[in-house]
Amino acid sequence: MFTTDLAESDIATMGDVEVLDLLRQVERQRAALDPVAVRALARMAELRPDRDAGGHRFAGAEVGAALMWTPAQAATRVAVAARLVTRFPDTVRALAAGRIDLPKAAFLSEVTATLDDQQATTVEQWILDRTEHKTIERWRQALRAKKDRVDPDGADRRREQRRAERRVDFHPADDGMAHLDIYDTGERLRAIFLLTDRMARTARAQGAAQPLSALRADALFDLVFGVGTQNQITVELQVAVPYSVLLGANIGGVLDGYGPVPNIAIKELITDHGASWRRIITDPAGKVLEVSNRRHPGTDLARHVRLRDRTCRFTGCHRPAASCELDHTIQHSHGGTTDHNNLACLCPLHHKLKDQPGWSLHQPSPGRLVWTTPTGWQHTVTQDPLIDFDGPPRQSRTRAAPAALDPHPSDRHAMNLQRRPVSARETPNPP
């Protein structure tokens, strides 16, 4: 454990390994205080009950005044703490043990608010058995999907309620700019994004120099006002569903680029004759099969790898696979094959990072990537199946980090960590 009186000169003389170890210790000590704060906020809710006022506004007002939080922020944090302590005691214990962090615990409390106690406990126990290798984004996706499976009728009902709230809002910004916020169904907005993205990439291929984000904005304007050749461009939504859905099961699926969607959304896509979509049927493991083996990935193989990876395969990076490059883990000129065993999605930044001095990348099994950093750490990045069935939790086979380092989940994110001797570092793969 470090002390807070570290001199600036002490840090200024540290090497890369020492700096990273220090940062991990800081995060561990910071996280150790979270369960204490949760229990204290929950106790304050007990001391200042306000059932007639609704929520925890009385306790929130007092806590906010003491800690210089806004009343709304304080009331929300008190309410989350109270729900965690009273409804999810196992989650609070997992927080205290360092298995999860506070944002994950808070989202569990939030996403299960509409479930009854038995359903909420089912979701809690399921996710606590699967805490490893999940960033906050993957944690959210898993919880949303499990919530819908536990309460499929409620998922359809909530979908209809939320759809009735769809809207477009306009917000002025600085320097003559503004924001246009659209709240609508995931599949409709995903289709709009894909179309604007396709138009932007077409413009880029024709010589436009602006960033893709700016070209997407131009494309959206052109779509709304009927400018250009957008009618010549089509997009395709991809939806993964378990086979049982074809037999009538009320189970949701996964919309590529968005995440879990309820069963009613899938039915609407099927019956919408104006929609262009591709159905992906998953096997019992939630995976798709290899389709090609060529030097340049064919359409089917590229689609398969992007569906499998879904995002950039660097730890903590959530850039969608559609905007990533397909990288040969082992260079083709060095004997690497063009198949799903040797291809992975990497965003341009992490594609370049792979070839920097001291970095190396291996793919011991399809979709399971092992990164080695210049300081000797190994990060094993995995991906959940397209459809995560309710089988036993998947256990990691990667050796844990040395006990002396005792990495907290905030250190691991979506990977296992394994410290290797610096002398045993591997050279990076050739480009």
C-alpha positions in Angstrom: 0.0 0.0 0.0 1.3 3.5 -0.9 0.9 6.6 1.2 -0.6 9.8 0.0 2.5 11.8 0.9 4.5 10.6 -2.2 6.7 13.4 -3.3 6.3 14.8 -6.8 10.0 13.9 -7.3 9.3 10.3 -6.3 6.8 9.9 -9.1 9.0 11.8 -11.5 11.7 9.2 -11.2 9.5 6.1 -11.6 9.7 3.8 -14.6 6.8 2.4 -16.6 6.3 -0.7 -14.4 6.3 1.4 -11.2 3.9 3.9 -12.6 1.4 1.3 -13.6 1.7 -0.5 -10.3 1.1 2.8 -8.5 -2.0 3.5 -10.5 -3.4 0.0 -9.8 -2.9 0.6 -6.0 -4.6 4.0 -6.2 -7.7 2.4 -7.9 -7.8 -0.4 -5.4 -7.7 1.9 -2.4 -10.3 4.2 -4.0 -12.6 1.3 -4.7 -12.2 0.0 -1.1 -14.1 3.0 0.1 -17.1 2.6 -2.2 -19.0 -0.1 -0.1 -18.4 2.1 3.0 -20.1 5.0 1.3 -22.9 2.8 0.0 -23.7 1.6 3.5 -23.4 5.1 5.0 -25.8 6.5 2.4 -28.3 3.7 3.0 -28.1 4.4 6.7 -28.9 8.0 6.1 -32.0 6.9 4.2 -33.1 5.0 7.3 -32.5 8.0 9.5 -34.4 10.4 7.3 -37.4 8.4 5.9 -39.7 10.4 3.6 -42.2 7.9 2.1 -44.8 10.6 1.8 -42.4 12.8 -0.2 -41.5 10.0 -2.5 -38.0 8.7 -3.0 -35.2 9.9 -0.7 -35.4 13.7 -1.1 -35.1 14.5 2.6 -31.9 12.4 3.1 -30.7 13.6 -0.3 -31.1 17.2 0.7 -29.1 16.8 3.8 -26.4 14.7 2.2 -26.2 17.1 -0.7 -25.7 20.1 1.6 -22.9 18.3 3.5 -21.0 17.1 0.4 -21.8 20.0 -2.1 -23.9 17.7 -4.3 -27.0 18.9 -6.2 -30.2 17.8 -4.5 -31.1 15.6 -7.5 -27.6 13.9 -7.5 -27.7 13.3 -3.8 -31.2 11.9 -3.8 -30.3 9.5 -6.7 -27.2 8.3 -4.9 -29.0 7.8 -1.7 -31.8 5.9 -3.5 -29.3 3.6 -5.3 -27.4 2.9 -2.0 -30.7 2.1 -0.2 -31.8 -0.3 -3.0 -28.4 -2.0 -3.0 -28.3 -2.6 0.8 -31.9 -3.7 1.1 -32.4 -5.6 -2.2 -29.0 -6.7 -3.3 -26.9 -7.5 -0.2 -24.8 -10.1 -2.2 -23.9 -7.3 -4.6 -22.7 -5.1 -1.7 -20.6 -7.9 -0.5 -19.2 -8.4 -4.0 -18.4 -4.7 -4.0 -16.6 -4.9 -0.7 -14.6 -8.0 -1.9 -13.5 -6.1 -5.0 -15.3 -8.4 -7.5 -17.2 -5.5 -9.0 -17.0 -1.7 -8.9 -19.6 0.9 -7.9 -20.8 1.8 -11.5 -21.7 -1.9 -12.1 -23.5 -2.2 -8.8 -25.4 1.0 -9.5 -26.5 -0.2 -12.9 -27.7 -3.5 -11.5 -29.9 -1.5 -9.1 -31.2 0.7 -12.0 -31.9 -1.9 -14.6 -33.9 -4.2 -12.3 -36.0 -1.4 -10.8 -39.1 -2.6 -12.8 -38.7 -6.3 -11.7 -40.2 -7.9 -8.6 -37.9 -9.1 -5.9 -37.6 -12.7 -7.1 -36.8 -11.7 -10.6 -34.3 -9.1 -9.4 -32.5 -11.7 -7.3 -32.4 -14.1 -10.2 -30.7 -11.4 -12.3 -28.3 -10.5 -9.5 -27.2 -14.1 -8.9 -26.7 -14.7 -12.6 -24.6 -11.7 -13.2 -22.5 -12.2 -10.0 -21.5 -15.6 -11.4 -20.2 -13.8 -14.5 -18.4 -10.8 -13.2 -15.1 -11.6 -14.9 -13.9 -10.0 -18.2 -16.7 -7.4 -18.4 -16.2 -3.7 -18.9 -19.1 -1.5 -17.8 -20.6 -1.6 -21.3 -20.5 -5.4 -21.6 -22.0 -5.5 -18.0 -24.9 -3.3 -19.2 -25.5 -5.4 -22.3 -25.5 -8.6 -20.3 -27.9 -7.2 -17.7 -30.3 -5.8 -20.2 -30.4 -9.2 -22.0 -30.9 -11.2 -18.8 -33.6 -8.8 -17.6 -35.6 -9.4 -20.8 -35.2 -13.2 -20.5 -36.4 -13.2 -16.9 -39.4 -11.0 -17.8 -40.1 -11.4 -21.5 -43.7 -10.2 -21.3 -42.5 -7.1 -19.3 -39.8 -6.6 -22.0 -42.5 -6.3 -24.7 -44.6 -4.1 -22.5 -41.7 -1.8 -21.7 -40.8 -1.6 -25.4 -44.3 -0.4 -26.3 -44.2 2.2 -23.5 -40.8 3.5 -24.5 -41.7 3.6 -28.2 -44.7 5.9 -27.3 -42.1 8.4 -25.9 -40.1 8.7 -29.1 -39.2 12.3 -29.9 -36.7 14.7 -31.5 -35.2 17.5 -29.5 -33.2 20.6 -30.5 -30.6 22.1 -28.2 -28.5 25.2 -29.2 -24.8 25.0 -28.6 -21.9 27.4 -28.7 -20.4 29.1 -31.8 -23.5 28.8 -34.0 -23.8 25.1 -33.6 -26.6 22.9 -32.1 -27.5 19.3 -31.1 -30.4 17.4 -32.6 -31.3 14.5 -30.3 -33.4 11.6 -31.5 -35.0 9.1 -29.2 -36.5 6.2 -31.1 -36.3 2.4 -31.4 -32.9 0.9 -31.7 -33.5 -0.7 -35.1 -34.8 2.5 -36.7 -31.9 4.6 -35.4 -29.4 1.9 -36.2 -30.7 1.8 -39.8 -30.4 5.6 -40.0 -26.8 5.5 -38.7 -25.8 2.8 -41.1 -27.2 4.7 -44.1 -25.5 7.9 -43.1 -22.3 6.0 -42.5 -22.5 4.3 -45.9 -23.1 7.6 -47.6 -20.2 9.2 -45.7 -17.8 6.4 -46.7 -18.9 6.7 -50.3 -18.1 10.5 -50.2 -14.7 9.7 -48.6 -14.0 7.2 -51.4 -14.8 10.0 -53.9 -12.3 12.3 -52.4 -14.0 14.1 -49.5 -11.4 15.1 -46.9 -13.6 15.8 -43.9 -13.8 13.4 -40.9 -16.3 10.6 -41.3 -18.3 12.1 -38.4 -18.7 15.4 -40.3 -19.6 13.5 -43.5 -22.3 11.6 -41.6 -23.8 14.9 -40.5 -23.8 16.1 -44.1 -25.4 12.8 -45.2 -28.2 13.1 -42.6 -29.0 16.6 -43.9 -29.0 15.4 -47.5 -31.4 12.5 -46.5 -33.8 14.8 -44.8 -33.9 17.3 -47.6 -33.7 14.8 -50.5 -30.3 15.9 -51.8 -27.8 13.6 -53.6 -27.9 9.9 -54.5 -28.9 8.3 -51.2 -31.6 6.2 -52.9 -28.8 4.2 -54.6 -27.5 3.1 -51.2 -29.0 0.4 -49.1 -28.2 -0.9 -45.6 -28.8 -4.2 -43.9 -29.7 -4.8 -40.3 -28.3 -8.0 -38.7 -30.2 -9.7 -35.9 -29.0 -12.8 -34.1 -31.7 -15.0 -32.5 -31.5 -18.4 -30.8 -33.1 -21.2 -32.8 -36.0 -21.6 -30.3 -37.3 -18.2 -31.5 -38.2 -19.9 -34.8 -40.3 -22.4 -32.8 -42.3 -19.6 -31.1 -40.3 -19.0 -28.0 -40.7 -15.5 -26.5 -37.0 -14.7 -26.4 -35.2 -11.6 -27.6 -32.2 -11.4 -29.8 -29.2 -9.1 -30.5 -29.2 -6.3 -33.0 -25.7 -5.9 -34.4 -24.3 -2.5 -33.4 -26.9 -2.0 -30.7 -27.3 -4.9 -28.3 -30.2 -6.9 -26.9 -33.7 -6.3 -28.3 -37.0 -7.8 -27.1 -38.9 -10.5 -29.0 -41.5 -7.9 -30.2 -38.8 -5.9 -32.0 -37.8 -9.1 -33.9 -41.4 -9.7 -34.9 -41.7 -6.2 -36.1 -38.6 -6.5 -38.3 -39.8 -9.8 -39.8 -43.2 -8.3 -40.7 -41.8 -5.0 -42.0 -41.5 -5.6 -45.7 -39.7 -2.3 -46.2 -36.8 -3.4 -44.0 -33.6 -5.1 -45.2 -32.3 -7.4 -42.5 -30.3 -10.6 -42.1 -31.2 -13.2 -39.6 -28.3 -15.0 -37.9 -29.3 -18.3 -36.2 -27.0 -19.2 -33.4 -26.0 -22.7 -32.3 -26.4 -23.7 -28.6 -23.1 -22.0 -27.8 -24.3 -18.8 -29.4 -21.6 -18.8 -32.1 -21.6 -18.7 -35.9 -19.6 -21.0 -38.2 -16.6 -20.3 -40.5 -17.5 -19.6 -44.1 -14.4 -18.8 -46.1 -10.6 -19.3 -46.3 -9.0 -16.8 -48.8 -6.2 -14.3 -48.9 -8.6 -11.4 -48.7 -11.6 -12.0 -46.5 -14.7 -12.7 -48.6 -18.0 -11.2 -47.8 -19.2 -14.2 -45.7 -16.0 -14.5 -43.8 -15.8 -10.8 -43.1 -19.4 -10.8 -41.9 -18.8 -13.8 -39.7 -15.7 -12.2 -38.0 -17.4 -8.9 -37.5 -20.5 -10.6 -36.0 -18.2 -12.7 -33.7 -16.1 -9.8 -32.5 -18.7 -7.0 -32.6 -16.2 -4.4 -31.4 -12.5 -3.7 -31.6 -10.7 -6.6 -29.8 -8.4 -4.4 -27.7 -9.3 -4.3 -24.0 -11.9 -1.7 -23.2 -12.3 -0.5 -26.8 -16.0 -0.5 -27.9 -15.6 0.8 -31.4 -18.1 -1.1 -33.5 -16.6 -3.9 -35.7 -18.2 -2.3 -38.8 -15.7 0.5 -38.6 -12.7 -1.7 -37.7 -10.1 -3.3 -39.9 -9.8 -7.0 -40.3 -6.3 -7.8 -39.1 -4.3 -11.0 -39.7 -3.0 -11.9 -36.2 -0.1 -13.7 -37.9 0.9 -11.9 -41.0 -0.2 -13.6 -44.2 3.3 -13.4 -45.7 4.6 -15.2 -42.6 2.2 -18.2 -43.0 -0.9 -16.7 -41.5 -4.2 -18.1 -42.8 -7.2 -16.0 -43.9 -9.8 -17.6 -41.8 -11.7 -17.0 -38.5 -8.8 -18.5 -36.5 -6.4 -15.8 -37.6 -8.6 -12.7 -38.3 -9.8 -10.2 -35.7 -11.4 -6.7 -35.7 -9.0 -3.9 -34.7 -9.8 -0.2 -34.9 -7.1 1.8 -36.8 -5.5 3.0 -33.5 -5.1 -0.5 -32.0 -4.2 -1.9 -35.4 -1.2 0.4 -35.3 -0.5 -0.2 -31.6 -0.1 -4.0 -32.3 3.0 -3.3 -34.3 4.7 -0.8 -31.9 7.9 -2.0 -30.2 7.3 -4.2 -27.2 3.7 -5.2 -28.1 2.7 -8.6 -29.4 -0.7 -10.2 -30.2 -1.7 -13.9 -30.3 -5.1 -15.6 -31.0 -4.9 -19.0 -29.3 -8.6 -19.7 -30.3 -11.0 -17.9 -32.6 -12.0 -14.6 -31.1 -9.8 -15.0 -28.0 -6.9 -12.5 -28.2 -3.9 -12.3 -25.9 -2.1 -8.9 -25.9 1.3 -8.5 -24.3 2.4 -5.0 -23.3 5.9 -3.5 -23.2 5.9 -3.9 -19.4 5.2 -7.6 -19.7 1.5 -7.7 -18.8 -0.8 -10.0 -20.6 -4.4 -9.0 -21.4 -6.6 -11.8 -22.6 -9.6 -10.3 -24.4 -12.7 -12.5 -24.9 -16.2 -11.9 -26.3 -19.5 -13.2 -25.1 -21.5 -15.3 -27.6 -24.0 -13.5 -29.7 -26.7 -15.0 -27.6 -25.6 -15.7 -24.0 -27.7 -18.8 -23.0 -28.3 -19.5 -19.3 -25.7 -22.3 -19.0 -23.0 -22.5 -16.3 -20.7 -19.5 -16.1 -17.7 -19.7 -18.3 -14.5 -20.0 -16.3 -11.2 -18.4 -17.4 -8.3 -20.7 -18.0 -5.7 -17.9 -17.9 -3.4 -18.0 -14.9 -4.2 -15.2 -12.4 -1.9 -12.3 -11.7 0.6 -12.7 -8.9 -1.1 -12.4 -5.5 1.2 -9.6 -4.5 -0.5 -7.3 -7.0 -4.0 -8.5 -6.3 -5.6 -6.7 -9.2 -9.0 -5.2 -8.6 -11.8 -5.5 -11.3 -11.1 -1.9 -12.2 -7.6 -3.0 -13.2 -8.9 -5.9 -15.3 -11.8 -4.5 -17.3 -12.7 -7.0 -20.0 -9.6 -9.2 -19.8 -7.5 -11.4 -17.6 -4.2 -10.0 -16.5 -1.0 -12.0 -16.3 2.4 -10.5 -15.4 5.3 -12.0 -17.3 9.0 -11.4 -16.7 10.4 -8.6 -18.8 13.0 -11.0 -20.1 10.3 -13.3 -21.5 8.6 -10.6 -23.6 7.7 -11.5 -27.1 8.4 -9.4 -30.1 5.5 -7.8 -31.8 3.9 -9.5 -34.8 5.1 -8.1 -38.1 2.6 -5.8 -39.9 
